[in-house]
Structure formats: C-alpha cells, structure tokens
Amino acid sequence: MAGNTALKIFAQKLRTSKQFAANKAVDYINNNSTSKIIGDYNREQMLEGEDAERKDLGEYGAWRTMQRAEVGLQTDFIDLKFEGNFHESIYGEGNLLSSAKPAVVISTTSPEDWDAISEDERFKRALGLNQDNRDKVGMMIALEIQKELLKYYMP
C-alpha cells in the first residue's frame, strides 16, 4: 500500500515537473545576480561593437567621432556607450512564453535612451545575447533546474 502511495506521488510530480522547472528557470533568471550576468554579457558584446547576431554595429560619423575623441573614448566602432548610463541600465528578465517555456528578455531601465538609439536599424538587435552567450546562460539555467528538480523529487 505504501509503495502505491509513493508511486502516485511520483506520478503527480512527474506530471507537474515541466511547469515546475519552467517556473524555477524564470525565478533563477529574475535573480539579481543572474540578471546582472545576462546584462554583463550584453554589455561585453556591445563594447566589442557587435549586436546579438554578431554583426558589426558600424562606425561613428565624423561629428560623433570628434565628440568621443574629445572625451577620450574609442572611435573605431560603435559601442553605444558615451556616459555609461545606457549600458548600466541593461538587465535580463525571465518570462514565461505562452507555451510555458522560459525565456530571457533583455531590457533597459532607460527606455527613452533605447527609443532614440533604436531608430537606427543597425541597433535594433543590440539588446540580446549572441549564440555563445545564450549557450552560457542556458547551461547556467539547466544546472539550476537540475538542482531544483533533485530537491523536488527527493525531499
């Protein structure tokens, strides 16, 4: 009889484990340290002059190059960083998609800056992670879910 109850409990947990794992993934992404890591990956990409698809963001025009050179900033490629406010406002956020799959959304607390920047077609994919960084974040999330599932099944 006790074995039958244990099997029922296991079966119930198995049925709900997908939703449990998705919720834990979103919670993990929304954790401040994880969100910061995701933002750091995005900043690093932009500081190399690349968007989320590893495409070059381009070069600054003559006026912006002169403006950046006057304050000692690099002028070889666009990095979307002048004072640093925009870069520091980038963060990752976890959401559940309609299919109950967890997703990372890269956002910024400076939407007015992003609205102005994203008017240029080159920058529309600047917020987001390239494939290497998506893989790193995916592995972090997978390891966290594995730990949570072990706790879930073996209290």
Order of alpha helices (4+ residues) and beta strands (2+ residues): alpha-alpha-alpha-alpha-beta-beta-alpha-alpha
